Amino acid sequence: MAKANSLLFNALLSAGAISLSLLAVACGSGEKSEGNFPSDFNNLTDTQKVAYVMQHATPDSVARFVCNVPLGKVPGVTLDYNAATIYVYDTYKTEDQAAYAAAFDSYVDSLPLPDRMRLYSISGAEDPQGLGYKLGLDYVRSIRDNHMTPDQVEKELKEFKKACGADTETYHRFIVGFHTVLNLDHGKDLPEEIYTRFINYE
């Protein structure tokens, strides 16, 4: 009996490890094939999908999953961002809620500006009129947290302007917010070149 219990325990451990390794791909870089989830995964409701991930992964991985799927970074899987977010906060207890929220904010801050804009738009949490301004106000923190070089910043700004396309107002508001925080932040821990190169950037 002891041997049988041991075999069962090892089998459960192996199954759990396989599930976690599959989820790590989906919840991490977002590069995964549709087959990495159960074959009927996309037939589940939005809350069932999130429940499955919550059962097999840590809150930080769940946060990346909730961000990545609506952005199309997990091929073959769809997810309603708002339904998923409500379910997570209704289900997690205080400690896991805090871990999820911290991981979510950190991951969103690490996203390229175009993805961040799309996620805010999908969530509907931001007033469209203020979306660009918020992105601009937050961008200096992202530069600092991600240790971005001036060249990396300029590359991302060009990609963001391209992503805005005909929506020149959102881009303009972003620049206003970005300049505002650069002025307030000048002289702190960012390289001087970040200030001098972008304070009048258009």
Secondary structure as the mmCIF struct_conf table of DSSP 4:
data_model
#
loop_
_struct_conf.conf_type_id
_struct_conf.id
_struct_conf.beg_label_comp_id
_struct_conf.beg_label_asym_id
_struct_conf.beg_label_seq_id
_struct_conf.end_label_comp_id
_struct_conf.end_label_asym_id
_struct_conf.end_label_seq_id
HELX_RH_AL_P HELX_RH_AL_P1 ALA A 2 CYS A 27
TURN_TY1_P TURN_TY1_P1 GLY A 28 SER A 29
HELX_RH_3T_P HELX_RH_3T_P1 GLU A 34 ASN A 36
BEND BEND1 PHE A 37 PHE A 37
TURN_TY1_P TURN_TY1_P2 SER A 39 ASP A 40
HELX_RH_3T_P HELX_RH_3T_P2 PHE A 41 ASN A 43
BEND BEND2 LEU A 44 LEU A 44
HELX_RH_AL_P HELX_RH_AL_P2 ASP A 46 HIS A 56
BEND BEND3 ALA A 57 ALA A 57
HELX_RH_AL_P HELX_RH_AL_P3 PRO A 59 ASN A 68
TURN_TY1_P TURN_TY1_P3 VAL A 69 GLY A 72
BEND BEND4 VAL A 74 VAL A 74
TURN_TY1_P TURN_TY1_P4 PRO A 75 GLY A 76
HELX_RH_AL_P HELX_RH_AL_P4 TYR A 81 THR A 91
BEND BEND5 TYR A 92 TYR A 92
HELX_RH_AL_P HELX_RH_AL_P5 THR A 94 SER A 110
BEND BEND6 LEU A 111 LEU A 111
HELX_RH_AL_P HELX_RH_AL_P6 LEU A 113 SER A 123
TURN_TY1_P TURN_TY1_P5 GLY A 124 GLY A 124
BEND BEND7 GLU A 126 GLU A 126
HELX_RH_AL_P HELX_RH_AL_P7 PRO A 128 ASP A 145
TURN_TY1_P TURN_TY1_P6 ASN A 146 HIS A 147
HELX_RH_AL_P HELX_RH_AL_P8 PRO A 150 CYS A 164
TURN_TY1_P TURN_TY1_P7 GLY A 165 ALA A 166
HELX_RH_AL_P HELX_RH_AL_P9 THR A 168 ASP A 185
TURN_TY1_P TURN_TY1_P8 HIS A 186 GLY A 187
BEND BEND8 LYS A 188 LEU A 190
HELX_RH_AL_P HELX_RH_AL_P10 GLU A 192 PHE A 198
TURN_TY1_P TURN_TY1_P9 ILE A 199 ASN A 200
#
